[in-house]
């Protein structure tokens, strides 16, 4: 079961997405207060983060960049927003994808599958590279 951390200041959205993800057997934690994100991230160790771009007291793109910088495991981040203008302007956030609100459940799950699969392949390649370096170093 994959762990997903959802960060949004809209409590109704958090309740709905939590129910939808749990129905598909994901283990989900939600955070509405930006001050709780980092402690929750460390404790929960999510396999993926869904992060709203326009939080009340924080910028989701900046938070994504910080999570990517601080994160040794390279947990993927999926930005989520109703702001259509962000669609082509999220690359500096280092996020792994963007989902525009409103969205259909299948659109969400397709993105989740693709991002998690890509991340698994990336981690596998890094591990193979480390093993290769250890082999040639010995």
C-alpha positions in Angstrom: 0.0 0.0 0.0 1.4 3.4 -1.0 1.5 6.3 1.4 0.1 9.6 0.0 0.4 12.9 1.7 -2.2 15.5 0.5 -1.6 19.2 1.3 -4.4 21.7 0.7 -6.1 24.4 2.7 -9.5 23.4 1.4 -10.9 21.0 4.1 -13.7 19.8 1.8 -11.3 18.9 -0.9 -9.1 17.1 1.6 -12.0 15.0 2.8 -13.1 14.1 -0.7 -9.7 13.2 -2.0 -8.8 11.2 1.1 -12.0 9.1 0.7 -11.3 8.6 -3.0 -7.7 7.6 -2.5 -8.5 5.3 0.4 -11.2 3.6 -1.7 -8.4 2.7 -4.0 -6.3 1.2 -1.1 -3.9 4.1 -0.7 -2.8 5.0 2.8 -3.5 8.8 3.1 -2.7 11.6 5.5 -3.9 15.1 4.9 -2.5 18.4 6.0 -4.2 21.8 5.8 -1.7 23.9 7.8 1.6 24.6 5.9 3.4 24.6 9.3 2.6 20.9 9.7 3.9 19.8 6.4 7.5 19.0 7.2 6.9 17.2 10.5 4.2 15.1 8.8 6.4 14.4 5.8 9.2 13.1 8.1 6.9 11.0 10.2 4.7 9.6 7.4 7.4 9.1 4.8 5.0 9.3 1.8 5.6 7.6 -1.5 4.0 10.7 -3.2 2.8 14.2 -2.2 -0.2 15.9 -3.7 0.3 19.6 -3.1 -2.0 22.6 -3.8 -0.3 25.4 -5.5 -2.2 28.3 -3.8 -2.2 27.6 -0.1 -3.5 30.3 2.3 -0.2 30.9 4.1 2.3 29.4 1.7 3.3 29.0 -2.0 2.9 25.4 -3.1 5.5 25.7 -5.9 8.1 27.0 -3.3 7.1 24.2 -0.9 7.5 21.6 -3.7 11.0 22.9 -4.5 11.9 22.8 -0.8 10.6 19.2 -0.4 12.6 18.1 -3.4 15.7 19.8 -2.1 15.5 18.3 1.4 14.2 14.9 0.4 16.9 12.2 0.1 14.4 9.6 -1.1 13.2 11.9 -4.0 9.5 11.5 -3.2 7.5 12.6 -6.2 5.3 15.7 -5.9 2.1 16.2 -7.9 1.0 19.9 -7.9 -2.8 20.4 -7.9 -4.4 23.7 -8.8 -7.5 25.4 -10.3 -5.3 28.1 -11.8 -5.0 27.3 -15.5 -2.0 29.7 -15.9 0.2 27.4 -13.7 -0.1 24.5 -16.1 2.9 25.8 -18.2 4.7 27.5 -15.3 5.4 24.8 -12.7 8.8 23.5 -13.9 10.8 25.6 -11.5 8.9 23.9 -8.6 10.7 20.6 -9.5 7.3 18.9 -9.3 6.8 15.6 -11.1 3.4 16.6 -12.6 0.4 18.9 -12.3 -3.3 18.2 -12.0 -5.8 20.9 -12.9 -8.9 21.1 -10.7 -11.6 20.1 -11.2 -10.5 16.6 -12.3 -12.0 13.2 -12.8 -10.9 10.4 -10.5 -9.4 8.4 -13.4 -7.3 11.3 -14.4 -5.9 11.5 -10.9 -5.2 7.7 -10.8 -3.6 7.7 -14.2 -1.2 10.4 -13.1 -0.4 8.7 -9.8 0.4 5.4 -11.6 2.6 7.1 -14.1 4.5 9.2 -11.5 5.0 6.3 -9.1 6.1 4.0 -11.9 8.6 6.6 -13.2 9.9 7.2 -9.7 10.4 3.4 -9.1 12.4 3.2 -12.3 14.5 6.2 -11.3 15.3 4.7 -7.9 16.1 1.4 -9.5 18.6 3.0 -11.9 20.3 4.9 -9.1 20.6 1.7 -7.1 22.1 -0.1 -10.1 24.5 2.9 -10.6 25.7 2.7 -7.0 26.2 -1.1 -7.3 28.2 -0.6 -10.5 30.4 2.1 -8.8 31.0 -0.2 -5.8 32.0 -3.0 -8.2 34.5 -1.0 -10.2 35.9 0.6 -7.1 36.7 -2.7 -5.5 
